[in-house]
């Protein structure tokens, strides 16, 4: 007769580990509570007061510890025999206050900023001081448990991600930014220093990469200081937060002379169901932004159960300067524009289509023309990746970086050569604008396969392309092994091509294209 097998009862330390792990980034305070118990006998009142952990949570942790905690009168402590195991398992010795960044780290951070891209007024860039970047990283380290945590920097002109890599090298950090220069700079520093920051591209007006939805334990952002900018960045951050234990940290400042503006911004956060857990005054300092005293506060926001539902779509104008600003939103193109555009694209254009690349843009009858007059730079390439029409047109600024000179034109042509053949019509339909026309290339290639399916995972699409384009039969396993050997950045294989920084798109396409052998 077989006796029923009952699951083994977990050891108290395993039950405590599960309890602490469930706290996510807030596990640090529970570890501090364990450190108190490891030091010696302590009352329940003192445990609560010293760690700022609620009574119910303290009692639940003590219950999980079971026989590993001994109680005498009103005091409790870890049993001497298990203290070392707890110290090692929960890294209790690492909880001691770390010294502030020394001159070496500060000098490195200063170099990262100095060597980085210049601020763009059109994107409301104002550079934070290197001391600020390090202070942010140290504050995150000292207030959250970053072991295994997923940290997202939503925009990172201030290079907070690199500061975090200096302060907590083991931290898992992802940067999402619209500025290709910043992403390229961060990648270059990481390659040189051995940091592991992941970079992705997005314009938040059109959404976030699906891989980041419900992903982040902590989101840090220093957005444009307009109510619309704060509202949009906070909305996208809310989409990325993993759960109610996650936190959104926002740098925002306003002048004491204009409290109504501060009220409007705070209303944007409250409309998202956010709770202000803390507001740290004058936390960040800047080279510039003198209208707000060259300083901003740090808002620590806790999402509620309704935050996701309240993350509504925002208007596209979010900046205070340039063609993307709230004031610069233009009306529909005038009739004379449309006539001139029709002549260039070789078909009747009755209206311009709005940009956006969150989903593939299917082929339609006629020649679709997209209005990219507000393009800060990267939209044109992303739209070329998203579209699959036989002929396509784009209305852009005459000084757009991809068409303003021969170098820019050559760069975008080479990038999409396996998919579209481009023609540039400068100063058309007027002196301020230009028209870019793309005609689909019929030539089959692995690079073309990738470009036509930019919304699929790079690894999967590349594998399918090799199988489809190979002269010899390849199994899925053989194709995957070949892709793994060719990929310049293995982490990119699980991402969508359209979400990669432009320089890494180029690397993927180059690696997928057979290079001629030298005789």
N, C-alpha and C positions, 0 to 999 in steps of 0.2 A: 504494500500500500504506500502510495506516494504522499508525503506530507506536503501541504501547500507551502510555497516559498514566499516569504514576506520580505519586502524591500528592507534593506538594512537601514537602521535609524542613523541619520547623519550625525557626525560629531558636532558638538556645540560650535567649534570654530568654523565649520563649514556652513552651519546655519547663519552665523554672524556674517560670514563672507557674502552669502546670498543677500542678506538684509542690507549690507553696506553697498553692494553692487547695484541694488535696485534704486539707490538714491542718486545714481548717476554723478553728475558734476558736483552735487552737494554732499558727496561722501566724505569730503574733507572734514566737515564738522563731526561726523560720526567717528572718523579716525581719531580726531582730537579727543573725543569722549573716551575711546578705548585707551588712548595715551594716558588720560587722567586715571583710569582704573588700573593701568599698569604701574603707575607711580606709587600707588598705595591707597589706603582706605579713604573714601570720599563720600560725603552725604549726597543724597539725591538732590537736595536744594543746591548744593555747590556744583554738581554736575550740570544742572540746567543753567545756572547763572554763568559758569565759566565758558560754556560752549554755545550758549544761545540756542540750544536744541529744545524743542517742546517737550513737556513732561511725558506726553503719550509716546513720543518717539523714543525717549530715553528708556521708558519702561518696556517697550517692545524690544529694544536692543538687549536689555538685561535679560529678558525672557528668552531671547534667542541664544544668549551665551550660556544659559542653564547652569550646569554644575561647574563651568569654568569661572564663575563668579561666586565668591563667598561673601555672605552678609553677616555682619555682627552689629546688632543694635540698629542704628540708623545709617551705618556706613557700609559701603560695598567696595570690593577690590577684585582684581583678577587673581586667581589661585597662583601662587608663586611658580608652580611647576609648568604653567602654560604661558607665562609672560613672554619668554623669549620667542615662542612660536607666534604669538600675536604681534610682537614687534617686527618679526621678519615678514609674516604674511601680509600685514597691513602697512608695512614701511613706516612705522611710527616714528623712527628716528629722523625721517625726512621732513617731519612737521615743524622742526625748529625754524624760527624766523631766519630767512636767508638775507645776507647783506645786500644793500642796494648795488646797482651796477657800478662797477669800477671804471677807471679811465680807459682800460683796454676795450671793454664792450662799448663804451660811449664813443670811442674813436672809430670803431668798426661801424657803428650805427650812423655816425656822421658821414663816413665814407659811402655807405649804401645810399644815403639821401643825396649827397653831392654828386655821385656818379649816376644817379637816376634821372629820369626824364623831367624836363621843366614843367611846371604847372601850366595847365590850360585854363584860361579864363572862361572859355565856353563851357567847360565842365565844372565850373565853380571850384577848381583846385586851389587850396591854400595849404601850404606845406606845414605840417606839425614839426616841432623841434625834435631832435634826436632824443633829448631827455624825456619828452612826452611819449614817444614810441616805446621806450624802455619802461617808463612808468606804467603804461597800459599793460604791457606784458607781465610785469611784476605783480600788478594788481590782480590779473587773471590767475596767476600762479598762486598767490597768497589767499585767494578767496574761493577757488574752485579746485576740484580734484580733476586734473587734466590727464591722468593716466587712462588711456583708452577713449578719451573724449574726442568728439569731432567738433572742431572750431572752424567757423566760416567767417572770413573777412569779406564783407559785401562792399566792394570798392576798396582799394588799398593804395592810394597815392602816397599815404603816409608811411607805408611799408611796415605796418604793425605786424604783419606775418613774419617778416625777417627778424624783428625784435623778439617775437615769441620764440623763434627758432634759436636765438642766442640765449634766451633765459631758460627755456624749457625745450631742449633739443628733441625730446621724445614726443612732443606734442604733434597731433595730427591736424594739420592746418590746410584749408583750401581757400584760395582767393578767387573771387568772381569779379571781373571788371570789364568795362567797355573799352578801356584804353589799351590798345595793343602794345604800346611802348612800355607800360607798367608791367604787363604780363611777361614780355620778353626780358625786361630787366630782372624781375624776380627769378625767372628761370635761369638766367645767367649767373646770378649770385648763388642760387642753390647748387648749380653744377660746380661752381668754384669752391663752395664751402661745405658741400656734402649735406645741405639741408634737404628736407623732404616735403617742402610745400608743393601742393598740387594747384595748378592754375587753370582756370576755365574762362571762356569769354561769354558775355551776355550783355545785352542792353535791357535793363530791367523793365523798360516800357513794353517789351514784347515777351516778358516771362523769364523764368529761370530754367536751366537745364533740368530735365526730369530726374537725373541722378541725385540732385540736391533736395528734392521735395521730401519733407519729413525726415531729413538726414541729420541736422545739426543739433548739438547739445548747447552750443554757444554761438551767437551771431554778433559780430562786432561791426559797426558801420559809422562812418563820419560823412553823412550825406549832404547834398545841397541844402542850404538853410532856408528853404521856402516851405510853406505848409504843404504844397504839392510834392516837393522833393522828399520831405520827411514821410509824408503819407505813402508815397510809392515805395520807398526803400523799406519802410516798416512793414508794408503789405507783403512785399517779396520775402522779407525776413520771416514773417509769420508762416509763409508757405514752406520755408525751409526748416523751421523748428520741429524737433522730433516729437516733443510732447510737452505737457505742462511743467515738467521739471526743467525744461530748457529755458534759457534766458536770452533776451535781446539787450545788447548794450549799445547805446547811441550817444555819440558826441554831438552836442548841439548847444549853440550859444546865441544870445540875443542881447541887445543893448538895454540897460535899465531905463533908457529913454523911450523904449517902445515895448512896454510889457504886453500890449495887445497882440503883438506878433508872437511873443512867447506863448501866450494863451492859445492862439490859433494852432500852433504846432502841437502843444500838449493835447488839444482837443482831437487832433488827428490820431494820436496814440490811444486816447481813451475810446475813440470810435472803433478801434480795433479790439477793444476788450482787454487792453493792457493795464496792468497794475504797476504803479511806480514803486518799486521795492526800495530804491534809493536814488537820490540825486546828489552827486558829488560836485560841489561848486568849483569852477575854475580849474578843472582837472587837467585839461589839455591847453597847451600854449602853442602859438603859431608865428611863423614869419609872415606877418600881414594880418588881414582881418581886423584892422584897427577900429573899425566901426563898432565892434563888439569887444574891444579891449584886448584883442589878440588872444582870446581865451574862450573856452567852451566848457560846459558842464558835462558830466557823464551820467546819463540816465540808465539805470538798471531796471529793465521792464520784465515783469512776469506775465506770460500769457494765461488767459483763462480758458475755460472749456468752449467759449464762444468765439475765440480769436480767429480760428480758421474760417468759420462761416462769415466772419465780418471782414475778411481780407478781400475787399472789393477792388475792381479794376480802377486804376487811376488815369487821369488825363495825361497825354504825352508830354506836355510842357512842364518841366520840373526844375529847370535851372533859372538862375538870375541873370545870366549873360548869354549872348550869342544866339545862333539860329535855333537852338533847342529850348530857348527860354519861354516862359509863359507868355510874355508879351509878343514873341516873334511868331506865334502860331499863325499860319497863313490860311486864307480862304481858298476855295477851289480855284484851279488854274483858269485864267481868262480864256475866252474863245480863241483869241489870236495865238495864244500859247499852243492850244490844242491843234490848230491848223498847221502851225510850223512843225510841231512834233509829228503829226501825221505824215508830212512830207519826208521827214528823216527816217521814219520806221517803215515806210512803204505800205501804210494802211490807215484806215480811218480810226482816229482816237477820239472818243466822245467824252472821256473822263480819265482822270489819273487814279490809280489804285493806291491804297495805303500800304506802307511797308509792314513787314513782320515776317519772322521765319520760325516761329515756334513749331509749325507743321510744314510738311512738304507742300509746295504750291504746284498744283496739277496743271497740266496743259489745258488751255482754253481756246475757243475759236477766236481767230484774230490775233493781234499782237498786244498783249497786256503791257502797259507802261506804268511804272511805279514812281511815285512822287518821293524822291530822296533829297529834297531841298534842305531838309533839316539834318541831313546825315553828318554826324560829327567826324566821320572817317571810315568806320568799319562796316557800315550798312551795305555798301555796294557789293563787297565780296560775299557777305552772308546771303544777300538776296540772290546772287548768282549761284550759290550753293543750293538754295532752297527751291529755285525755279527749274522746271523741266519743259517749258514751252519751246517750240521750234524756233521762234523768234521772240525776243523780249527787249523792252526799252526801259531806260531809267532817266529821269530828269534830276540832275545833280547841280551843285554849285560849281561855277566855272573854275574855282580854285580848289576843288576837291583833290586831296593828296594823290589819288590814284589816276588822275587825268591831267593834273596841272603841268606836268613835264614828261619828257620822254622816259625817264627812269620810272616814274609812277605808272605810266601806261604799260611799259614793258613788264613790270612786276605783276600787275593784275592779269595781263594777257597770258603770261607764263603759268600763273597759278591755275587758271581755269581752261588752259589750252586743250585739255583732253575732253572738254565738254562744250565750251562756247568759243566761237571766233568773234572778237569784239571790234567794233568801229566807234571812234570818238568824234563827236561833232562839237567842238569848242565854240563858245559864244553863240549858242543857238538854244532856244529861240530868241534870246537877247544876250546882251553883253555880260550879264550876271550869271548866266546858267549854261549848262551843256547837256547834250543828250548822248547817252551810251546805248548802243544797239548790240545785242548779242544774237548770233545765229548758231544753232545747234550743230555740233560736229558729229558726223556719222561714223567716224573711225572708232573701232572697238579697242579698248585697252583696259587694263586693270585700274589705272588711275581714273579713266572715264567712268568705270563701274562704281568706284568709290564716290566720285563727284555727283553722280546721278542719284545716289542713295545716301546723301549726307546726314540723314536723320537716323540711320541705323548704327548699331555698334560697329566701330571700326574693325574689330577682330572678326566678327561674323561676316561683314560685307567683303572684307579682304579675302577671307577664306572662300566665300562663294565666287568671287571674281576669279581667283586662281583656278578653281574647278571649271568655271565657264570658259575661261580664255586659254586654258592649257592645251597644247597640242597632243599631250598624252593624258590618259585617264588618271585622275587623282582622287583618292579617297578623302573624306572629310578630315580624317586624322592626319594624313600626309599633308594636306593643304594647311591645316592648323599648325603643324610643326614648321612648315616653311614660313608661315606668317610670323610665328614666334621668333624665328631666326632673323627675319628681315626687319622687324619693328624697331625703330630707333628709340621709342619710349614705351616699354611694356605696359605701363599704366594706361596709356591711351587706347589700348585695344578694347577696354570695357566702356569707353566713352563714345559719344557721337562725334563724327568729324566736324559738324557744324558748331559744336561747343568748344572745340580746341582753339587755343590762340593761333593766330595766323601763321606764325613761324613754325609751329608744330604741324599744321596742315601741310605746309610746304615740305617738311621733313617726311611725313607719311607718304605723300604723293611721289616724292623723289625715290624713297625706298621701294615703292611698289612698281617703279618703272625700270625695266632691265637697262643696265648701262652698257654701252657698246664696248666690246673688248678691243684692246690695242694689239695689233699684229706686230 
